[in-house]
Amino acid sequence: MLLNPRPKEPLMPTMIHPLLQEGVEARGYQVRALRNALTASCLMVMPTGFGKTAVQWMLMAETLRLSNKKIILIAPTTGLVDQQQRMAREMINIDPKLIVRYTGETPPNKRRALWDSGQILMATSQVIRNDAINGIIALEDVALLIFDEAHHATGNHPYAQVGDLFLTANPDGYTLGATASPGTTKASILEVAKRLGIDRLDISKRNEAMLKPYAVELQNDIVPVDLPDTLKTLIYPLQEYQATEVETLQRMGFMAPVKNLTSKIITDAQQSVSRAISRRDARGYNAARKVSDVRRMHMLLDLLKTQGVIPATLFLDKAEDEGRTGGRGTNRFIAKPVIHSFRKAAETLGEIHPKVNQVVDMITNRLKQNPNSRILIFTEYRYTVQNLNLLLKNIDSVKVAPFIGQASSGKQKGMTQKEQLTRLEEFRSGEVNVLVATSVGEEGLDVPSADLVLMYEPVPSAIRAIQRRGRTARQSSGTVKTLIARNTRDEFVNNAAKARERRMYKNLEEIQRMGRIPLREPASGDVLSSFSVKLGDNQIPAEKFLAIEQERLNLEYQIIQEETSIDSIEQNNAPVKHTAIAAKDKRPRNQTGLDDFFQDVTTENISREREISVSKATKEVIQTLSQTIDMNVILDHREASSTLSAYLTSLGMSVRFENLETGDILLTQEILIERKTSRDLLTSIIDQRLFKQCQRMRQSSNQPILLIELGEIGNSVHPNAVLGALAHVTLDLGIPILTAKDSMESAHLIFLIAKNNQNFSTKLRDHVKYYPIDEKTVQMHCSNAAKEIDAMVNQGDDSNSLLARWNTEGKNKQAAILSKITDLDLAISLELFDEFDSIVEILTSDQVALSKILNADNWQLIQPYLYGSEKLSHQ
C-alpha cells in the first residue's frame, strides 16, 4: 500500500507571487521563459496557444515588485489591447484601475492624464510612438516594455520605431518580445532583436518534452479542389490577353522572359518603366499603361482561380466606381472588350468556384456534429469576405459575421474599433459562430472554443501561416483545413510557406548556436526567488519546480531536450556556462583566417576571465561606434503626422514641435528647411504659393534650403514638370535645392547637415549669393513657370525653357553646391552626378560605390560628410 497514494485527478500546480492572482498554472517551459526574461531583454518564441500571455503576467508582477516605474504592453490592434487589459485585470493583483487602455480612442489632450494615472498601459504602437515624439509621455519612466506579436518590429513599422525610441530614451530598460514566428530569414530575426534591444532568445518548440503534456491535437488537412471546365473557359480569353501584353513588354525590354508571372515581376517591370520615363524615353509612357493593365489582369485572374467568380466581379465593380471619380487607367481597363465579355458571361453563371461548395459542406457538417462549434474562415480579400458572408447567411444554424480592418476603400467601409471589439465578444459568447476574417483576425484572438479554422487560400508568409493555425487548438483539439486550387498560385504558395517555416526554426537555432545575439551578464542571485509553485498543500520554490519538471518530462517522453537557449541546460542553481565559439566557426567554411597560420594556438582552453574581458571590450567598441550626436531639431506642428520625426529620433536627434512662422524644419537656429513632395512642389508653383514661401525664407535671418522628396516621380507626377519646377526655384528665385527620395532619406540628410552644421552652413552661405529681386519680377517668373508646368502636367508639352534650363544648368548647380560643401573639385562633383541622382544619394553611399570615381585624396575630403562616417573613421 502506498503511503502517499496519487490522487485520482492530478492537481494543477499554480504559480504563487504577491502580485499575482491565484489560478495561473505553473508550466516548466513558461517558468524557463520567465527566468530568461527576468535576466535580460528577451525574445520569447513560443507556439501559439501555449501561454505567452501567462509569462507576460508573471513578468509584469515581478517588475511591479521591483520598480515603481510604468509597464507598457503594445499590441498590433485595439481588439488585442482590449483583450490584454481584460485578462491582466483578472490575473494581476493590483487595483484594476491602474491597468488602462492607451489607444487612439482617447483624444491626445486627454491621454496625458491617462498616462499619469496608469501603472500598466495596454497600448497600440502608433499612439506610443506619436506621444513619445510629441513629449506627451516619457519613455524613461518605463521599466518594462512588452511587444506582443513582436515580429512586426522591422523596417518602418511603428513597433520598430517604438523600440528605437525606447532604447534611446531608456538604454537600461528591459524589453520582452513575444511571438510565435519572429521571421523567416536570419536578417529579419536579427533585425527584430536589434530594434527591440534583445539580449537573449528563449525558444519553445511544440515537439519538445517540456511542451508535450500541454500540446492539444492539431489536425492540419490540405483540401485540394479542381477548377471546373466552365471556369477554365471563362479564364482562357483573359489569360490570352495578358500573355499578349506581357510579350509586348518583353519585346520592349521592360520585362524579362519568365515562366510564371508574379507580382514581384510586375513590380520590377514598373520600376524599369519609371526609370525609362525619368530618362525621358518616349516608350516609357506606353509601357506604363501596359504594365498597369497587366497588374489589374493579374489580380483579376488570381481572384478567378483562387477565390471565385463573384469576388472577381466585385473587384471589377470597385474598379468601375474608381473610374467614375477620375481614374483614367481604370476606365481604359474596364472598357476593354475582353473585360466587357467576361462581365456579361459572369452575370449569367453566378458562383461556380468549387471552394465555395467545400466551405458550405464543411461548415454544415461541423455544426451538425457539434452545434456549439466556433469556426474561423481566413481569406486574403475583402471581396471573398463579402461573398462568403452573403452565401452562408442562407444556411440554417449558421450565424455568420465579417471581421475586417478599419481602413476604408471607396464604397468598401472598414470596421471601427468599437465594431471590432463588439464582433469579437459576439464570437466568444456564441452569438456568432462563424467568423469570416481578413488578416486583421490572424493575431492573438483569444477564442478558446475555436475548433475549426478554414484557410480559404494558403499564405506565402511563414509568420502568417503560423498565426492562422494558432487560432485553433488553443485549449481543445482543433482542425485546420487549407483549400488549394490545383494548378494555380495556391500550390506554389503552400509549398513556399512550409519551407519558410522550417527555415525559420533552423535559423533561430543557428543564430543561438553562433552567438549572434549579445548576452547580458547573468543576473545576481535567484531571479525567481519571489515565485513559488503550489501543488495541493505543498509549496516549493519555482527554480526547484523547473528542475523537477525538466527531469520528469525528459524521462517521461524519453527525449533528450534540445538546447534551445543558453539557460536551458541549467540544473538547480548551477552557474551559467557560455561556450566560447572559435573564430573559424563564425566564417564561411572555405575562408582562411589568421588562426590558420598559427598551428599551436587553439580556442578550446580560453578562460572565462578572458572571455569576459573580450566581451566587455567589444561592448565598449560597439558603444563608441553607436554614439549619437546631441543635436536638436525643431519641426513645425504640421510635420507631427509624418514619419520624418520618428526617423530623426531613431538617428539620435532630439525633436521638438513648434509653430514655425516660415519653413518646416529649423536646425540650430541657423538653417531653415522647407520640405515638399514633388506633387506639392508643382501645385505650389501653379497656384503661386511657392513664391511667397521662398520670399519669407529669403527675408528670414536663417540659411534657407528647399528639400524636395521625389518619391512620386515616375508614378502620377510628370517627371519633366518636376525638373522644370526645380529649375524655376533654384535658377530664378535663387533658393538652394536638395533632393531626396523619401522621408527616410530626408532624415539622413538633416542628420548630416546637423552633424556638420558649422561647415555646411558657412560654405552654403558663401556659395549662394542673394541678389535683390523686386516683387513684380518674382511674380513674372512665377506666372511664366506656372504656365509652362501646367502645360507639361495637363497637355504633355515637354518643349519649354524651364526643362531646357534644368538640363543645362540644374546639374551644374547641384554639383557646385556639393563642391563648395566638401571642397571637391567641380569636375569630380560633376562626375559623381553622372553616377548618382542627388547630393543625398552621394552622401549616403558607401566607400565601395564612391571609390569608382574618387581617389584616396578625394575620399578624405568627402568622408566627414558621409552618413555613418563615425563608423568609417574607426575602420
GUROKOL-986776 format. One line per 5 residues: number of its first residue (from 1); their letters; for each residue x, y, z of C-alpha. Coordinates in steps of 0.2 Angstrom, whole numbers, plus 5000, padded with zeros to 4 digits. Layout:
<nodes>
NUM> a> X,Y,Z  ...
</nodes>
This chain:
<nodes>
1> mllnp> 5000,5000,5000  5007,5017,4995  5009,5029,5010  5006,5044,4998  4994,5037,4985
6> rpkep> 4992,5048,4970  4975,5057,4969  4963,5051,4956  4963,5068,4947  4980,5076,4946
11> lmptm> 4981,5093,4955  4986,5108,4944  5002,5116,4950  4999,5135,4951  5011,5150,4952
16> ihpll> 5012,5160,4969  5018,5178,4969  5012,5193,4980  5006,5202,4965  4999,5188,4955
21> qegve> 4981,5182,4957  4978,5163,4961  4975,5151,4946  4990,5154,4935  4995,5137,4930
26> argyq> 5013,5133,4933  5022,5126,4917  5040,5122,4916  5043,5130,4900  5034,5146,4905
31> vralr> 5045,5147,4921  5060,5144,4910  5055,5159,4898  5051,5169,4914  5069,5167,4921
36> nalta> 5076,5172,4904  5065,5187,4903  5070,5192,4921  5088,5190,4917  5089,5201,4901
41> sclmv> 5079,5208,4887  5072,5193,4879  5064,5187,4863  5052,5173,4868  5047,5162,4853
46> mptgf> 5033,5150,4858  5020,5141,4848  5003,5150,4848  4991,5143,4861  5005,5138,4874
51> gktav> 5003,5153,4885  5014,5168,4880  5002,5179,4889  5005,5170,4906  5023,5173,4905
56> qwmlm> 5019,5192,4902  5008,5192,4918  5022,5185,4929  5035,5196,4922  5023,5211,4925
61> aetlr> 5020,5206,4943  5039,5204,4947  5043,5221,4938  5030,5229,4949  5038,5222,4964
66> lsnkk> 5055,5228,4960  5051,5245,4952  5039,5260,4954  5041,5264,4936  5027,5260,4922
71> iilia> 5025,5245,4912  5019,5246,4893  5012,5232,4883  5009,5236,4865  4998,5226,4853
76> pttgl> 4995,5227,4835  4976,5230,4836  4964,5238,4848  4955,5221,4849  4971,5214,4856
81> vdqqq> 4973,5229,4868  4956,5226,4875  4959,5208,4877  4976,5211,4886  4968,5223,4898
86> rmare> 4954,5212,4902  4965,5197,4906  4978,5207,4915  4965,5215,4927  4959,5197,4931
91> minid> 4977,5190,4934  4987,5204,4941  4984,5208,4960  4983,5227,4959  4969,5240,4958
96> pkliv> 4961,5236,4941  4960,5255,4938  4979,5255,4937  4978,5244,4921  4972,5256,4907
101> rytge> 4970,5256,4889  4980,5269,4879  4974,5270,4861  4969,5282,4848  4951,5281,4855
106> tppnk> 4956,5293,4868  4960,5311,4862  4978,5317,4863  4973,5331,4875  4966,5318,4887
111> rralw> 4980,5305,4886  4992,5314,4897  4980,5312,4912  4978,5293,4907  4997,5291,4907
116> dsgqi> 4999,5299,4924  4985,5288,4932  4991,5271,4924  5004,5259,4931  5002,5246,4917
121> lmats> 4997,5253,4900  4990,5242,4886  4993,5252,4870  4994,5252,4852  5011,5256,4845
126> qvirn> 5006,5271,4834  5000,5280,4849  5015,5277,4860  5026,5282,4845  5017,5298,4842
131> daing> 5015,5303,4860  5034,5299,4864  5039,5310,4850  5027,5324,4855  5033,5324,4873
136> iiale> 5016,5319,4880  5024,5303,4888  5042,5300,4894  5049,5283,4890  5062,5285,4903
141> dvall> 5048,5282,4916  5045,5264,4909  5054,5249,4917  5047,5236,4905  5041,5237,4888
146> ifdea> 5032,5221,4881  5030,5219,4862  5015,5207,4859  5017,5199,4841  5035,5206,4841
151> hhatg> 5038,5200,4823  5031,5217,4817  5047,5226,4824  5056,5228,4807  5058,5242,4794
156> nhpya> 5046,5257,4796  5033,5248,4807  5028,5258,4822  5034,5243,4833  5052,5246,4827
161> qvgdl> 5051,5264,4829  5044,5262,4847  5059,5251,4850  5071,5264,4844  5063,5277,4854
166> fltan> 5064,5267,4870  5082,5261,4868  5087,5279,4865  5077,5286,4880  5080,5272,4892
171> pdgyt> 5095,5261,4887  5094,5252,4904  5076,5247,4902  5070,5229,4899  5060,5223,4884
176> lgata> 5051,5207,4881  5046,5202,4863  5033,5188,4862  5029,5180,4846  5026,5163,4838
181> spgtt> 5035,5167,4822  5049,5180,4823  5054,5179,4804  5059,5168,4791  5077,5174,4787
186> kasil> 5091,5177,4799  5092,5195,4794  5073,5198,4799  5076,5189,4815  5091,5199,4819
191> evakr> 5083,5215,4814  5069,5211,4827  5082,5208,4840  5091,5223,4836  5076,5235,4836
196> lgidr> 5070,5229,4852  5087,5228,4861  5086,5209,4863  5100,5201,4873  5093,5183,4874
201> ldisk> 5082,5171,4865  5070,5159,4873  5064,5146,4860  5050,5133,4864  5045,5120,4851
206> rneam> 5029,5111,4851  5038,5094,4850  5050,5096,4864  5047,5087,4881  5043,5102,4891
211> lkpya> 5028,5106,4880  5022,5089,4876  5010,5087,4890  5001,5104,4885  5000,5101,4867
216> velqn> 4982,5098,4860  4979,5088,4844  4980,5099,4829  4974,5091,4813  4981,5101,4798
221> divpv> 4972,5095,4782  4975,5100,4764  4959,5100,4754  4963,5101,4735  4950,5106,4723
226> dlpdt> 4949,5106,4704  4943,5121,4693  4928,5116,4683  4929,5117,4664  4916,5131,4664
231> lktli> 4928,5141,4674  4943,5137,4664  4933,5143,4648  4929,5159,4657  4948,5162,4661
236> yplqe> 4955,5157,4645  4952,5173,4635  4959,5184,4649  4975,5174,4650  4977,5176,4632
241> yqate> 4975,5194,4633  4988,5195,4647  5000,5184,4638  5000,5196,4623  5003,5211,4634
246> vetlq> 5017,5203,4643  5025,5198,4627  5024,5216,4621  5033,5222,4637  5046,5208,4635
251> rmgfm> 5050,5214,4617  5051,5232,4623  5064,5226,4636  5054,5231,4651  5051,5213,4657
256> apvkn> 5062,5198,4657  5056,5182,4649  5048,5171,4664  5039,5155,4665  5026,5161,4679
261> ltski> 5021,5179,4681  5021,5185,4699  5018,5202,4707  5036,5205,4710  5040,5203,4691
266> itdaq> 5026,5216,4688  5033,5227,4701  5051,5226,4693  5044,5230,4676  5035,5245,4684
271> qsvsr> 5052,5251,4691  5060,5248,4674  5047,5259,4666  5049,5273,4679  5067,5274,4675
276> aisrr> 5064,5275,4657  5052,5289,4660  5064,5298,4671  5077,5297,4656  5063,5304,4645
281> dargy> 5062,5288,4635  5046,5291,4625  5042,5272,4625  5040,5273,4644  5023,5281,4644
286> naark> 5015,5267,4633  5024,5254,4643  5017,5261,4659  4999,5259,4653  5003,5241,4648
291> vsdvr> 5011,5237,4665  4996,5245,4673  4984,5234,4663  4994,5218,4666  4994,5221,4685
296> rmhml> 4975,5223,4685  4973,5207,4674  4985,5198,4685  4974,5202,4700  4958,5198,4691
301> ldllk> 4965,5181,4686  4971,5177,4703  4954,5181,4710  4945,5170,4697  4957,5155,4700
306> tqgvi> 4958,5155,4719  4943,5165,4726  4928,5164,4714  4918,5172,4701  4909,5184,4712
311> patlf> 4925,5191,4721  4932,5194,4703  4916,5204,4698  4916,5213,4714  4934,5218,4710
316> ldkae> 4929,5225,4693  4914,5234,4701  4925,5243,4713  4937,5247,4698  4922,5254,4688
321> degrt> 4917,5265,4703  4935,5272,4704  4935,5276,4686  4920,5287,4688  4930,5298,4701
326> ggrgt> 4943,5301,4688  4954,5285,4686  4959,5286,4668  4969,5270,4668  4955,5261,4677
331> nrfia> 4942,5267,4664  4953,5261,4650  4955,5244,4658  4936,5242,4661  4932,5247,4643
336> kpvih> 4942,5233,4635  4932,5221,4625  4939,5206,4634  4933,5213,4651  4916,5218,4644
341> sfrka> 4914,5200,4638  4919,5192,4654  4907,5203,4665  4892,5198,4653  4896,5180,4655
346> aetlg> 4899,5180,4674  4882,5188,4676  4873,5173,4670  4885,5160,4678  4884,5165,4696
351> eihpk> 4897,5157,4708  4904,5141,4701  4921,5140,4711  4922,5123,4720  4930,5131,4735
356> vnqvv> 4913,5139,4740  4904,5122,4740  4918,5115,4750  4916,5129,4763  4897,5126,4764
361> dmitn> 4899,5107,4766  4912,5108,4779  4903,5121,4790  4887,5112,4789  4895,5095,4794
366> rlkqn> 4904,5103,4808  4889,5111,4815  4879,5095,4814  4892,5086,4823  4894,5100,4837
371> pnsri> 4881,5114,4837  4892,5123,4849  4907,5124,4837  4916,5140,4833  4923,5142,4815
376> lifte> 4935,5154,4809  4937,5157,4790  4953,5167,4784  4955,5175,4767  4966,5187,4759
381> yrytv> 4952,5198,4751  4938,5208,4757  4929,5203,4741  4929,5185,4747  4923,5190,4765
386> qnlnl> 4908,5199,4756  4904,5184,4745  4905,5170,4759  4896,5181,4771  4881,5183,4759
391> llkni> 4881,5164,4755  4882,5157,4772  4868,5168,4779  4856,5157,4770  4861,5142,4779
396> dsvkv> 4851,5136,4795  4861,5136,4811  4875,5147,4804  4877,5163,4812  4890,5172,4801
401> apfig> 4898,5189,4803  4913,5198,4794  4928,5203,4804  4939,5216,4794  4951,5230,4796
406> qassg> 4947,5248,4799  4953,5255,4783  4940,5260,4770  4942,5260,4751  4929,5268,4740
411> kqkgm> 4912,5261,4745  4921,5247,4755  4920,5253,4773  4930,5246,4786  4925,5242,4804
416> tqkeq> 4928,5254,4818  4937,5249,4834  4921,5248,4843  4913,5237,4830  4928,5225,4830
421> ltrle> 4928,5223,4849  4909,5220,4849  4911,5207,4835  4925,5198,4845  4913,5197,4860
426> efrsg> 4899,5191,4849  4910,5177,4843  4916,5172,4861  4898,5172,4868  4891,5161,4853
431> evnvl> 4880,5175,4846  4891,5172,4831  4898,5155,4827  4906,5158,4810  4918,5172,4808
436> vatsv> 4925,5177,4791  4941,5187,4793  4954,5195,4784  4972,5196,4790  4967,5208,4805
441> geegl> 4960,5192,4813  4976,5182,4812  4985,5188,4828  4981,5185,4846  4962,5181,4845
446> dvpsa> 4958,5173,4862  4944,5161,4856  4946,5146,4867  4932,5136,4858  4938,5139,4840
451> dlvlm> 4939,5121,4835  4940,5123,4816  4950,5136,4805  4946,5136,4786  4960,5144,4777
456> yepvp> 4952,5149,4760  4969,5150,4752  4987,5147,4759  4998,5162,4763  5016,5163,4757
461> saira> 5022,5170,4774  5028,5158,4787  5023,5170,4801  5005,5172,4794  5003,5153,4792
466> iqrrg> 5008,5150,4810  4997,5164,4816  4982,5157,4806  4984,5140,4813  4986,5146,4830
471> rtarq> 4968,5152,4831  4963,5134,4834  4968,5121,4846  4972,5133,4860  4963,5124,4874
476> ssgtv> 4955,5109,4865  4958,5098,4850  4956,5108,4834  4957,5106,4815  4964,5117,4801
481> ktlia> 4959,5115,4783  4968,5124,4769  4959,5125,4752  4970,5124,4737  4965,5125,4719
486> rntrd> 4976,5114,4709  4987,5121,4695  4986,5138,4702  4996,5150,4713  4989,5141,4729
491> efvnn> 5000,5126,4726  5016,5136,4725  5011,5147,4740  5008,5132,4751  5024,5124,4747
496> aakar> 5033,5141,4750  5025,5143,4767  5030,5126,4773  5048,5129,4768  5049,5146,4776
501> errmy> 5043,5139,4792  5056,5125,4793  5069,5138,4788  5063,5149,4802  5067,5137,4816
506> knlee> 5083,5132,4808  5089,5150,4808  5084,5153,4826  5094,5138,4831  5109,5144,4821
511> iqrmg> 5108,5162,4827  5108,5155,4845  5122,5142,4842  5133,5155,4834  5131,5168,4847
516> riplr> 5124,5181,4835  5114,5190,4849  5124,5198,4863  5121,5192,4881  5120,5202,4897
521> epasg> 5130,5196,4911  5120,5184,4922  5109,5191,4935  5115,5191,4953  5105,5180,4965
526> dvlss> 5090,5169,4960  5079,5180,4949  5064,5168,4953  5066,5170,4972  5049,5179,4973
531> fsvkl> 5040,5165,4964  5035,5148,4971  5024,5134,4965  5009,5127,4975  5003,5109,4972
536> gdnqi> 4990,5104,4984  4996,5108,5002  5014,5109,4997  5024,5124,4990  5041,5123,4983
541> paekf> 5052,5137,4975  5049,5140,4957  5068,5136,4952  5066,5119,4960  5050,5116,4951
546> laieq> 5058,5120,4935  5072,5107,4938  5060,5094,4943  5049,5097,4928  5064,5096,4916
551> erlnl> 5070,5079,4923  5052,5072,4925  5047,5076,4907  5063,5071,4899  5062,5054,4907
556> eyqii> 5043,5053,4903  5044,5056,4885  5062,5049,4883  5068,5064,4874  5085,5072,4876
561> qeets> 5080,5090,4877  5087,5101,4863  5097,5116,4869  5085,5130,4864  5093,5143,4875
566> idsie> 5109,5146,4884  5100,5143,4901  5090,5128,4896  5104,5116,4902  5105,5123,4919
571> qnnap> 5100,5112,4933  5095,5119,4950  5107,5134,4954  5121,5129,4943  5131,5143,4936
576> vkhta> 5128,5148,4918  5142,5142,4906  5144,5150,4890  5153,5141,4876  5167,5150,4868
581> iaakd> 5165,5150,4849  5180,5148,4838  5183,5161,4825  5184,5148,4812  5166,5143,4816
586> krprn> 5159,5161,4813  5166,5162,4795  5162,5153,4779  5169,5136,4778  5182,5139,4765
591> qtgld> 5188,5156,4771  5206,5156,4778  5208,5166,4794  5224,5172,4804  5222,5157,4816
596> dffqd> 5226,5145,4802  5244,5152,4801  5247,5148,4819  5246,5129,4822  5249,5129,4840
601> vtten> 5235,5141,4845  5218,5134,4849  5202,5142,4856  5197,5127,4866  5205,5132,4883
606> isrer> 5200,5151,4883  5197,5156,4901  5181,5163,4907  5191,5179,4913  5197,5182,4895
611> eisvs> 5180,5179,4888  5173,5192,4899  5186,5204,4895  5184,5202,4877  5165,5204,4879
616> katke> 5167,5220,4889  5180,5227,4876  5168,5223,4862  5153,5231,4871  5164,5247,4873
621> viqtl> 5169,5247,4854  5150,5245,4850  5145,5259,4861  5158,5270,4854  5153,5266,4836
626> sqtid> 5134,5269,4840  5136,5285,4850  5123,5298,4843  5125,5316,4842  5117,5328,4854
631> mnvil> 5108,5339,4841  5091,5347,4842  5079,5350,4828  5063,5360,4828  5048,5353,4817
636> dhrea> 5033,5363,4813  5017,5356,4820  5011,5351,4803  5025,5338,4802  5018,5329,4818
641> sstls> 5008,5316,4807  5023,5312,4796  5036,5298,4798  5050,5311,4797  5050,5314,4816
646> aylts> 5052,5296,4820  5066,5293,4808  5075,5308,4815  5073,5302,4833  5079,5285,4828
651> lgmsv> 5095,5293,4822  5098,5301,4839  5091,5318,4836  5081,5327,4849  5064,5333,4840
656> rfenl> 5053,5347,4846  5037,5353,4838  5034,5372,4837  5023,5383,4827  5036,5390,4814
661> etgdi> 5031,5406,4805  5040,5400,4790  5048,5384,4784  5045,5366,4791  5062,5362,4799
666> lltqe> 5074,5373,4809  5091,5367,4813  5101,5375,4827  5093,5392,4824  5103,5394,4808
671> ilier> 5097,5383,4794  5078,5384,4789  5071,5370,4778  5055,5370,4768  5050,5352,4764
676> ktsrd> 5039,5347,4749  5034,5332,4740  5036,5333,4721  5017,5334,4719  5016,5349,4732
681> lltsi> 5030,5357,4723  5020,5358,4706  5004,5364,4714  5013,5377,4725  5020,5384,4709
686> idqrl> 5004,5383,4699  4994,5392,4712  5009,5404,4715  5010,5399,4734  5028,5394,4732
691> fkqcq> 5035,5412,4728  5028,5419,4745  5036,5404,4755  5053,5407,4746  5052,5426,4749
696> rmrqs> 5048,5423,4768  5063,5411,4769  5075,5423,4760  5069,5438,4771  5072,5427,4787
701> snqpi> 5089,5428,4796  5092,5409,4793  5100,5400,4779  5086,5393,4768  5085,5377,4759
706> lliel> 5071,5369,4749  5071,5350,4752  5061,5341,4738  5056,5322,4740  5055,5315,4723
711> geign> 5046,5299,4728  5031,5301,4716  5041,5304,4700  5038,5291,4688  5021,5287,4695
716> svhpn> 5007,5300,4694  5018,5316,4693  5025,5321,4677  5044,5320,4679  5048,5334,4667
721> avlga> 5037,5345,4676  5046,5342,4692  5063,5346,4684  5056,5362,4677  5049,5367,4694
726> lahvt> 5067,5363,4702  5074,5375,4688  5062,5389,4692  5066,5388,4711  5085,5387,4711
731> ldlgi> 5089,5397,4695  5075,5411,4695  5072,5413,4714  5089,5408,4720  5084,5396,4733
736> pilta> 5097,5381,4735  5088,5364,4732  5092,5347,4739  5083,5332,4733  5079,5316,4742
741> kdsme> 5069,5300,4738  5058,5299,4753  5056,5304,4772  5069,5292,4777  5082,5299,4765
746> sahli> 5077,5317,4771  5080,5312,4789  5098,5306,4784  5101,5322,4775  5095,5333,4790
751> fliak> 5106,5322,4801  5121,5325,4790  5118,5344,4790  5116,5344,4809  5132,5334,4811
756> nnqnf> 5142,5346,4800  5132,5361,4804  5146,5374,4805  5155,5369,4789  5139,5366,4780
761> stklr> 5130,5382,4784  5145,5393,4782  5150,5385,4765  5132,5385,4758  5130,5404,4764
766> dhvky> 5146,5408,4755  5141,5399,4739  5123,5406,4737  5124,5424,4733  5107,5433,4735
771> ypide> 5103,5447,4724  5088,5458,4727  5073,5454,4716  5058,5465,4716  5041,5458,4719
776> ktvqm> 5035,5462,4701  5050,5452,4694  5046,5437,4705  5028,5437,4701  5033,5437,4682
781> hcsna> 5044,5422,4685  5031,5413,4694  5017,5416,4682  5028,5410,4667  5034,5395,4677
786> akeid> 5016,5391,4682  5010,5391,4663  5024,5380,4657  5022,5367,4671  5003,5367,4669
791> amvnq> 5006,5364,4650  5018,5349,4655  5006,5342,4668  4989,5343,4658  4994,5344,4640
796> gddsn> 5010,5333,4639  5020,5348,4632  5039,5345,4635  5046,5358,4624  5049,5373,4636
801> sllar> 5063,5384,4643  5062,5378,4661  5066,5360,4657  5080,5365,4645  5087,5376,4658
806> wnteg> 5087,5362,4671  5096,5350,4659  5109,5363,4655  5111,5372,4672  5102,5362,4685
811> knkqa> 5115,5348,4687  5129,5360,4687  5121,5370,4701  5119,5354,4712  5137,5349,4708
816> ailsk> 5143,5367,4713  5134,5365,4729  5142,5348,4733  5159,5355,4728  5158,5370,4739
821> itdld> 5152,5360,4754  5166,5346,4753  5180,5356,4744  5180,5343,4730  5185,5349,4713
826> laisl> 5170,5354,4702  5174,5341,4688  5174,5327,4701  5157,5333,4708  5150,5333,4690
831> elfde> 5157,5315,4688  5148,5310,4704  5131,5317,4697  5134,5306,4681  5133,5291,4693
836> fdsiv> 5121,5297,4707  5104,5306,4706  5106,5318,4721  5118,5325,4734  5109,5315,4747
841> eilts> 5112,5299,4737  5130,5303,4736  5132,5307,4755  5123,5291,4760  5133,5280,4748
846> dqval> 5147,5268,4754  5166,5268,4750  5164,5254,4738  5152,5264,4727  5161,5280,4728
851> skiln> 5178,5273,4725  5173,5270,4707  5175,5289,4705  5185,5296,4720  5204,5293,4723
856> adnwq> 5211,5292,4741  5213,5311,4742  5195,5315,4736  5189,5301,4748  5197,5310,4763
861> liqpy> 5188,5326,4758  5170,5319,4757  5172,5306,4770  5167,5318,4785  5151,5322,4777
866> lygse> 5145,5304,4774  5131,5296,4784  5139,5284,4796  5156,5292,4794  5159,5290,4813
871> klshq> 5159,5271,4810  5170,5273,4794  5183,5283,4804  5186,5268,4815  5189,5255,4801
</nodes>
